Amino acid sequence: MTQTSNLLTQPVNNQAVIKHFLIGAGIALLVILFFLLGVQHPKPEWGSLWMIKPLIITPLAGGMGGLFFYFMGRVRSLGGWKTALGYIVSLSGYAIALFMGIVLGLNGTLWD
């Protein structure tokens, strides 16, 4: 009996996935807190709990960016110029996810 290998299905390390998600979410949380803590007098039409939306959406988007970074790890491990390209794509993907999380989280309040 011959064993076939499928290159598209690779085992997923659950601990590494959780670690990358939490690191991405933590960075996003720090970034959004930087913006939110600077607001001294929020507009009354925003409501009293206006900070909840950005504090939920932005870390979730950052976590998804961290997952993207994890799944690009296979490309980063190829060596040579592919490693550099892998890091560029991984960091760009995280930055885009973080930016989209900030925009979606602050939509209707600080982002008009």
C-alpha positions as CSV (number, residue, x, y, z in Angstrom):
1,M,0.0,0.0,0.0
2,T,1.4,3.4,-1.0
3,Q,0.9,6.4,1.2
4,T,0.0,9.6,-0.6
5,S,0.8,13.0,0.7
6,N,-1.4,15.9,0.2
7,L,0.6,19.2,0.2
8,L,-2.5,21.3,0.8
9,T,-3.4,19.8,4.1
10,Q,-0.9,20.4,6.8
11,P,-1.3,19.7,10.5
12,V,-2.3,22.7,12.5
13,N,-0.6,23.3,15.9
14,N,-3.5,24.5,18.1
15,Q,-1.2,26.1,20.7
16,A,0.6,28.1,18.0
17,V,-2.7,29.2,16.5
18,I,-3.9,30.5,19.8
19,K,-0.6,32.2,20.6
20,H,-0.6,34.0,17.2
21,F,-4.3,35.0,17.7
22,L,-3.6,36.4,21.2
23,I,-0.5,38.3,20.2
24,G,-2.3,39.8,17.2
25,A,-5.3,40.7,19.4
26,G,-3.1,42.1,22.1
27,I,-1.2,44.4,19.7
28,A,-4.6,45.6,18.3
29,L,-5.9,46.2,21.8
30,L,-3.0,48.4,22.7
31,V,-3.4,50.4,19.4
32,I,-7.1,51.0,19.9
33,L,-6.6,51.9,23.6
34,F,-4.1,54.5,22.4
35,F,-6.9,56.2,20.4
36,L,-9.7,55.7,22.9
37,L,-7.9,56.9,26.0
38,G,-7.1,60.2,24.3
39,V,-10.8,61.1,24.1
40,Q,-11.6,63.5,27.1
41,H,-15.1,64.7,26.2
42,P,-17.0,62.3,23.9
43,K,-19.9,63.6,21.9
44,P,-23.3,63.0,23.7
45,E,-24.8,61.4,20.6
46,W,-22.3,58.5,20.8
47,G,-24.0,57.2,23.9
48,S,-22.4,56.2,27.2
49,L,-21.0,52.8,26.0
50,W,-19.5,54.0,22.8
51,M,-16.1,52.4,23.6
52,I,-17.4,48.8,23.6
53,K,-17.6,48.5,19.9
54,P,-14.0,49.4,19.1
55,L,-12.7,47.4,22.0
56,I,-14.4,44.2,20.6
57,I,-14.0,44.6,16.9
58,T,-10.4,45.8,16.7
59,P,-8.8,43.0,18.8
60,L,-10.9,40.5,16.8
61,A,-9.5,41.9,13.5
62,G,-6.0,41.9,15.0
63,G,-6.4,38.3,16.0
64,M,-7.4,37.4,12.5
65,G,-4.3,39.2,11.3
66,G,-2.3,37.1,13.7
67,L,-3.9,34.0,12.2
68,F,-2.9,35.2,8.8
69,F,0.6,35.6,10.0
70,Y,0.6,32.0,11.4
71,F,-0.7,30.5,8.2
72,M,1.9,32.4,6.1
73,G,4.6,30.7,8.2
74,R,5.0,27.9,5.7
75,V,5.9,30.5,3.0
76,R,8.4,32.2,5.4
77,S,10.1,28.9,6.1
78,L,11.0,28.3,2.4
79,G,14.3,30.2,2.6
80,G,16.0,32.8,0.4
81,W,14.0,35.6,-1.2
82,K,10.8,33.7,-0.4
83,T,11.3,34.2,3.3
84,A,11.7,38.0,2.8
85,L,8.6,38.0,0.6
86,G,6.7,35.9,3.2
87,Y,7.5,38.4,5.9
88,I,6.5,41.4,3.8
89,V,3.2,39.7,2.9
90,S,2.6,38.6,6.4
91,L,3.2,42.0,8.0
92,S,1.2,43.7,5.3
93,G,-1.7,41.4,5.8
94,Y,-1.6,42.0,9.6
95,A,-1.4,45.8,9.0
96,I,-4.4,45.7,6.6
97,A,-6.4,43.6,9.1
98,L,-5.5,46.0,11.9
99,F,-6.4,49.0,9.8
100,M,-9.8,47.5,8.9
101,G,-10.5,46.7,12.5
102,I,-9.8,50.2,13.6
103,V,-12.0,51.6,10.8
104,L,-14.9,49.2,11.6
105,G,-14.5,49.8,15.3
106,L,-14.4,53.5,15.2
107,N,-17.0,53.9,12.5
108,G,-19.7,56.4,13.8
109,T,-17.6,57.8,16.6
110,L,-14.0,58.9,16.1
111,W,-13.9,57.8,12.4
112,D,-16.4,60.1,10.6
